[in-house]
Amino acid sequence: MNICMVGTGYVGLVTGACLADFGMNVTCVDKDETKIAALQKGQVPIYEPGLEEIVAKNERAGRLRFTTDLKGAIESALAIFIAVGTPPRPDGSPDLTFVRQVAEAIARHINGYKVVVTKSTVPTGTGRMIEQIIGQNGHHDFSVVSNPEFLREGSAVSDFLRPDRIVIGASDRRAVEVMKEVYSPLFLLETPFVITDVASAELIKYASNGFLAVKISFINEIARLCEIMGADVHDVARGMGLDKRIGAKFLHPGPGFGGSCFPKDTAAAADLARQQGYRFRIIEATIEVNRETKARMVEKIAAVVGPLAGKTAAALGLSFKPETDDIRESPAIAVVCDLLKAGARVRAFDPAAMENARAILPAVYYARDVYDCADGADFVVLLTEWNEFRALDLERLAAGLSTKTLIDLRNVYEPSEMKAAGWTYTGVGR
């Protein structure tokens, strides 16, 4: 089957490469000529484990190609995936400009039956909008499908190849059969398929990410309560998570959630409810708790080290989570910004995200490694739980510091062990 993937951002590139690995003939289209030229040379613009290899493999096999020719890609494809950005507006609503532009291009170039698939995260009603735009052409049959993505940055390739479920929202059987053919290899793995209407599929994405964000904000509130009452949030979270109705995932306290999905999707869910005259109060509270959680981290640091002006912090981690170079809405970046505002100097190290951070934080010193980061600093702040930060040489780390002080905002280390080793240590909710 010929597939056109419009957009070579995070979702489009991962989806296109993995569908090619399923045996589909995939043409990825982007209007960014520089990006397409780089991809044609085998240069993958994002850090994602396994992605570079799967792109190279399928380019060599001739199943994956990159172009700026949207017209040709539309005309040759049976399924057209829309995987363009939907950035948030100031009020939290998603900007659907790029989605509209793709729908208009499909309307101009449609030359036979097409299945138009929204892979971008879009609010309920977007499928209907796309249908109206393409339907103005009136010369060819088409179907609109919602097929939301559930890719976790840092494990997106494995998530795509071994998903928890595939959601297909469609209004006609013909489109469902095409989508089943697209994902036919997953039938062999007995992957659950959720076949529903377009509006329900669109809402599943927001409902899923909103619920996970609620869990994160909830455990961060519990962590705050633990600090006030002298309890240990790790024990509380474990006691909660062993209940099968609750589960242990996303009950890890820290400096708040970030990235390209949760902040945007919670804001969009709240906006979607407001447009219907309804307040999604749990989501609104989740957003506010996350904002407050990020803001109180610098207060937490100052409570340990004293006034921050003139001090030097060693910041370990800049990405919003490990195994990605994504710094969008990163709590680590928020903490670094607050440290700088308080008059501190910041030395930072991240295995993947420093190049992205340089563009927005030029005042930071970017270290060669963890120990260069700590050299000459007054204290260490652990901001992102990269695996290489989990087994640090604490003696070597301390040798570069003026004080053996670690503020562990990801609870990587055990408080009792750190204190026994002579460190001034504090975690979150412990």
N, C-alpha and C positions, 0 to 999 in steps of 0.2 A: 504494500500500500504506500502511496506517496503522501507525505505529510508536510505541511508548511507550518513552521514555528515562527510566529511573528514576535520578535523580541529576543535578545541574547543576553539578558540580565541573568540574575541568579536562577530564577525559576525556568526561564526559557532554555538556557544553556544546559542545565541539568536534565530537564525533561526531554529536550531534543536528543541529547547524547544517549540517554537511556532508552528512548524509543528506538533509536537506531540500533542499539544493542539487542533489542527485541526482534530485529530483522526488518524494521520499517525503513523505507527510503525517506530520509528527513532533510529538508532544506530549511536552515535557520536564516531568518531575514532580519536585518537591522539597518536603520538609516545612518548609523554612525559608521562612516567609511573606514576610519582609523581602527575601530574595534574589529570590523569584518576583515580588514587586511591582516591584522594580528592573528585572528583565529584561522585564517587561511594558511598562515605560517606555522600553525600549531601552538600559538601562544595563548594560553587560557588567562583571562584577565582577573579571575577571582581565585582566592585560596579555598579549596574544598578537597579534602582527602579523596583520592581515587578518580577525580574528575578529569584531570589531564590525561591519565592513562586511557580512560574510556573514550574520550574525544579522539585521541590519536589512533586508537584501535579501529574505530568506526570510520574515520576519515580514510585510513589506509584501505579499508574494505569497500569504500565507495558508497557507503550507506548514509554518510553525513557530509553535508556541504554547507558553506556559508556564502551569503550573497546580499547585495543591496537591492536586487531586482524583485521587488514585491509583486509586481504584475505577473511575471513569469512563474513565481512560486505559487501564487494563488491559482493560476490557470492549470498548473500541472498536478495540483493536489486534490485528493478527495476530502481529507480532513484538514481544517485550518485552525490551528491553536493560537489563541490570543494570549500572549504572556508578556504584556507591556506593563510599565509601572502605573500604579494608582496612588500617587503621593497624597498625603493628607493636606487639606486646606487648613487655614488658621482655626476654623471652627471645628475641626476634627473630621469633617466629611471628606470622603475620597474624591480626588480629582480624576474624572473619567475622560479627560480630553484625549489621551492616547488611545483609549478603547474606542471612542467615537471615530477617531481618524482611521483606525484599522477597519472598522465596520464600513465606513464610507469607501475605503479602498476596495474592500470585497464587493461592495455594491457596484463599483465601476468595472471590476475585472471578472466578475463571476461568469463562467462560460459553460456551466452544467451543474448537476446536483453537487452540493457541498455540505459537509457537516462542520459548522462553525462552533468551536469549543472555547469557552472562557476558562483559562487556566489562572489568569490574574485573580487576585482576591477582590471581589466586587460586591456591592450591596444588592440586596434582593430587589429585583426590578430591572437589573442591567440586561439580563437576557431578553426581556421584552423590548428594551430600548434598541438592542442590536437587531432584533427581528424587524422592528419598524424601519430602521435605517436601510437594511438590505432589501426589505420587501418593497421599497420604493422603486427598485429596478424593475421587478415584476416579470422578468423574462425567464427565470430559471428557478427550479425547486431548490430549497435548502432547509436545513434543520439547525436549530440553535441548541447547544448542549452546555450545561454547567458541569465542570469536572475539576473541582477545587484541589489544590495541592496541599500536602501535609508534610512538607520537607523540613527537617531540622538542620539548620546550618551546622556543619561539622560532621554530619552523617547523612547528607542528602542523597548520595548515590545509593547507599545501602537501604535507606528509607524507600527510595523509588523502586528498587529491585525486589525488596521484601516488605511491602507495605502492610499496615494493619488493616486497611480497607481501601477499596476504590469506590468513590461516589460518582454516580452518573445521573445527572438530572436532565431528562429529555421529555418531549411531549409526543414523540412518535416512535414506533417500533423499529423503523428503518435506521434511525440514528443510533438507537441502543445497540443494534446488531453491528453497526460499524465500530462503535466504541468497544464492544466486546472483542472484535477482531484486533483492534489496536492493542488491547491488553491481554490477548490470548495466552501468552506465556504464564500469566499469573493464575489462570485457571488451573494449571498443573500443580501450582503450589497451594491450591484450595484457599486462595485469598478471598475474604468476604467481599461481595459486591453489593452496594446499596443502590438500588435502582429507584429513582423517585422523580418528582417533577422539578423543573428548573428552579423555581423559587425556593423550594426546600433545600436543594443542593447548595444554592448560594448562601443560605442561612446556616447550614451545617458548619461551614468554615468559621464564621464569626462566633457561633455558639461554642465550638471546640476551643478556639484560642482564648475566648473570653473566660471560659471555665478554668482553663489552665492558669491564666493570669490571676483569677480569683484565688486559686490555691496558693500561688506565690505570695500574694499580698496578705493572705490569711496567716501564713506561717511567719511572715515578717512582723505582723502584729503580735503573734504569740511570742516571737523572739523578744520583742520590746517588753511584753508583760513578764517574761522570764527574767530579764535584766532587773526589772523593778522589784520582783518578788524573790530573786535569788534562786530561781529554778534553772534547769539545763534544757535548752530547746532541743538538743539532740535526743535526749531521752523522751521528751514529750512527743517529738515528731515520730520516733520509732514506735512509741505506744499507740499513736494514731494510725500510722501506716500499716501496722499488722492487721488492722481491721480491713477485711477484703472489700468492704463497701467504700472505703476511703482510698487505700493504696498508698504506697510510700513515695511514688514519683511526684515531683514538684513540691515536696515538703522540705526544701532545703533553704534555710534563711540566708540572706545576703544583703547586698546594697540595692536591691530592686531589680526589676526586669527591664530588658532593653531589646535591641535588635530591630530588624525590619518588619516584624509581624505583630508582636503583642502590643506595643504602644499604639501602632497605627490601627490595628484591628479593634482594640477596645474603644478607641476614640470613635471609630466608624460605627461600631455597634451602638454606642450611646447616641450618636447622631441619627442613626437609622430609626431608633426608638422615638427620638424627639420629633422627627418628621411625621411620625404617626400619632403625635399628641400624647406620647407615653414616656415616662422617665424610667430608664433602666437603672434603678438606684444601686443595685449591687455592683454593676460595672462602673458607675460613676464613683462609688466608694473605693473600688479597686484602683482606679486611676489616681485618686487623691492620696490613698495610702502609699502607692508607688512613688508619687512625687515627694511625699514627706519622708519616706524611707531613704531616698537618695540624698535629700537635703540634710538629714541628721547624721550622715556618715562623717562629715567634717567635724561636727560637734563631738562625735565619739572619739575621733582622733585627737582633738584638742584636749579632751578630758584626760587622756593618757599622757600626752607629751607637753601640755601647757600651751602658752601662746605660740601661734604658728609663725608669726612674722619673723623673718630672718633665719628660720630653720630650713633644713633640706630634707625632703622626703624621697625615699626610694620606692617608686611605684612599680609593682610587679603585675603586669597585665594591663592591656588597654582595650582589647576586643570585648564585646558584650558577653561572650562565652568562649570556652576553649575550642580549638580546631577550626577557627575562622579568622579572617582578617577584617570582619565587619565591625565598624565602630559606631554604626547608627544607633542613636539613643542609648549608647553604652553607659551603664552606671559607673564604670571605671573612668571614662572620660569626664563624667559629671563630677566625680570626686576630685580628679586632677584639677579641673577648672576651679572648684571651690578652694582647694589648697593654694592655688596661685592667687585667687582673689584675697585670701587671708594673709598674703605676703610671704608665703613659703616658696622656696625653690624646689623644683621637681626634676629628679632624674628618673627615667622610665625605661623599662624593657618589656617587650612582648615578642614572642617567637614569630608572629606573622603580621601584626597590625601597625607596626611603627611607621611604615611608609604612608599609610592612610592618615595616621595621627599627625604627622608632620605638617600636613596642609592646614590643619585647624589649630594646632598647638605649637607654634614655632618657638615659643619661649622655653620649651622643655628640652633637657639634655637626653638624647637617645643613646642608650648604653649598648655595648657590644654583647654583654651577657648579664646574668643576674649579679655577679660579683662586681663587675664594673659599675653596675647600677647602684650598688650599696656603698661603693668606695666614696668616702667623704660625706655620706648622708648621716642624719641624726636618728632616723628611724625608718622602718620598712612598713609599707602598706601592701598587703596582698589583695589584689583587686579582681583577678581572673584566675580560675582554678585549672590552669594548664598542668598537664601531668608532670612536666619537668620542674614545677614548683612544689611538688608533693614530697620530694626527698632531697631537700637542699642540704648542703654541707654547712651546718649551722655555725661551726667554728670559723670556717672561712668567711661566711657571711658576716659574722660579728666582727671579724678583724678589720673590716672597712668602715664600721659604724662608730659613731661617738658614744652611743648607748645601745645596749642589747635590747632593743624595743621592737616588737612586731605587733602591728594591728592587723589581724587576720579577718578580713571581711567576707571570707568564704568558708571559714571554719575548717580549714585543711588540717591544722595541727591540733593536738590534744593539749588543753590548758595545763594539766598537771605535769606532763612531760616537759613542756616548754619552761614552766616555772622551776622545775627541778634542775634544768640546764642553765638556770640563772638569767632567764629572759624575763623582761617585763612584757607580758602578753595579754591581749584581749581579743575575744572573738565576738560573734553576734549571738546574743541570747544565751550566753554561757557564763 
